[in-house]
Amino acid sequence: GSWVLVLGVAYKPDIDDVRESPALDVIRLLQAKGAQVSYHDPAIPTLAHEGLELESADLALALPAADCVVIVTNHSSYDYQWIADSAALVVDTRHAMRGMQGAARVVGL
């Protein structure tokens, strides 16, 4: 029942291609565990892939409201210091927040 916000669903940073993106599996696995999942990606406003149909969330609203934020694609347009200051918990799979201080508890994978 936790609300999880996935940041970045593109295959690589700063592109608009979701083919073979690890975010697709992350979203499905989280949903299978009962999480309410939303995503934000500046390059992908709508995600429609093999049964997944989602729209990119408003980051300013979704980030502080999420129980957990998972960074899957480290787009250069993200303000990682703002994320560190605004989120409660961040799972950083790309080491995008290495060395940052903020209110968020950051777990690196």
Buried (B, 14 or more C-beta within 10 A) or exposed (E): EEBBBBBBBBBEBEEEEBEEBEBBEBBBEBEEEEBEBBBBBBBBEEBEBEEBEBEBBEBEEBBBBBBBBBBBBBBEEBEBEEBBBBBBBBBBBBEBBEEBEBEBEBEEE
